[in-house]
């Protein structure tokens, strides 16, 4: 459904006018698409998100799996009605998707922040090792 929204945003007369003035498409980025749950197929979040003007970031292990047994076919917009039905079903089950999105966003921001802090700490450690006695 996110891809459907992308297609609507970057089409039509308004977009054509912007593109005529040099605007370029901001492509959807599917990030962290490795499968964390071993009960799921290893390419669950890769094979389902292939389409024009999209970017998918994945770790080397997931890329190797895709090269080995992935499905190089346009899939991201294969059945938007099924995606809509799935979201409706989730809502009917009492799951608050807005709340789920808020929690996942907060967890994601915290995880990326922690990774950034770890990176800075490692850079400081390496800089200190290269220049003993200097404080950074």
C-alpha positions in Angstrom: 0.0 0.0 0.0 2.9 2.3 0.6 4.0 1.7 -3.0 0.5 2.6 -4.2 0.7 5.9 -2.3 4.1 6.5 -3.9 2.7 5.9 -7.4 -0.2 8.3 -6.7 2.2 11.0 -5.4 4.5 10.8 -8.4 2.0 10.8 -11.1 -0.7 13.1 -12.6 -0.6 16.7 -13.8 0.8 18.2 -10.6 3.8 15.8 -10.7 4.2 16.3 -14.4 4.5 20.1 -13.9 7.1 19.5 -11.2 9.0 17.0 -13.3 9.0 19.5 -16.2 10.9 21.9 -13.9 13.5 19.2 -13.0 11.9 17.5 -10.0 13.0 13.9 -9.5 11.2 11.0 -7.9 12.0 10.3 -4.2 12.1 6.5 -4.3 10.7 4.3 -1.6 13.4 2.8 0.6 12.8 -0.7 2.0 15.3 -0.9 4.8 16.4 -3.7 7.1 14.8 -6.3 5.1 16.6 -9.3 6.5 14.2 -11.8 8.2 14.7 -11.9 11.9 12.3 -14.7 12.7 13.8 -18.1 11.6 10.2 -19.4 11.1 9.7 -17.1 8.2 11.2 -17.5 4.7 14.6 -15.8 4.5 13.6 -13.5 1.7 10.1 -12.7 2.9 10.8 -8.9 2.9 12.8 -8.9 -0.3 10.8 -11.0 -2.7 7.6 -9.0 -1.9 9.1 -5.5 -2.4 10.6 -5.6 -5.9 9.4 -2.8 -8.2 10.4 0.1 -10.3 11.9 3.1 -8.6 12.5 1.3 -5.3 15.6 0.8 -3.2 16.1 -2.2 -0.9 18.9 -2.3 1.6 19.9 -5.7 2.9 22.8 -7.3 4.7 25.3 -9.4 2.7 23.8 -12.6 3.9 20.3 -11.7 2.6 21.8 -10.5 -0.7 23.6 -13.8 -1.1 20.3 -15.6 -0.4 18.6 -13.6 -3.0 21.2 -14.3 -5.6 20.9 -18.0 -4.7 17.1 -18.4 -4.7 15.4 -15.0 -4.9 12.6 -14.2 -7.3 13.7 -11.3 -9.7 10.2 -10.2 -10.6 8.0 -7.2 -10.0 6.0 -8.0 -6.9 5.5 -4.8 -4.9 2.2 -4.0 -6.6 1.1 -7.4 -7.7 -2.1 -7.4 -5.6 -2.9 -4.2 -3.8 -6.4 -5.3 -3.1 -5.1 -8.2 -1.0 -2.9 -5.8 0.9 -5.9 -3.6 1.6 -7.9 -6.6 2.8 -5.0 -7.7 5.0 -4.9 -4.3 6.7 -8.7 -4.3 7.2 -8.5 -7.7 8.7 -5.8 -6.6 11.1 -8.1 -3.7 12.2 -11.0 -6.0 12.6 -8.9 -8.1 15.0 -8.5 -5.1 17.2 -4.9 -4.3 16.4 -4.3 -0.6 16.4 -1.9 -0.1 13.4 -1.3 3.6 14.3 -0.1 2.5 17.7 2.0 -0.3 16.2 3.6 2.2 13.8 4.4 4.6 16.7 6.0 1.9 18.7 8.0 0.5 15.8 9.1 4.0 14.8 10.3 4.8 18.3 12.1 1.4 18.5 13.7 2.0 15.1 14.9 5.5 16.0 16.3 4.3 19.3 18.1 1.4 17.5 19.6 3.6 14.9 20.6 6.2 17.6 22.3 3.4 19.6 24.2 2.2 16.5 25.3 5.8 15.7 26.5 6.2 19.3 28.4 2.9 19.0 30.0 4.1 15.8 31.1 7.4 17.3 32.5 5.6 20.3 34.5 3.2 18.1 35.8 6.1 16.0 36.9 7.9 19.2 38.6 4.7 20.3 40.5 4.3 17.0 41.4 8.0 16.9 42.8 7.7 20.4 44.8 4.6 19.4 46.3 6.5 16.5 47.2 9.5 18.5 48.1 8.4 22.1 48.0 11.2 24.6 45.6 13.4 22.6 42.1 13.8 23.9 39.1 14.0 21.5 
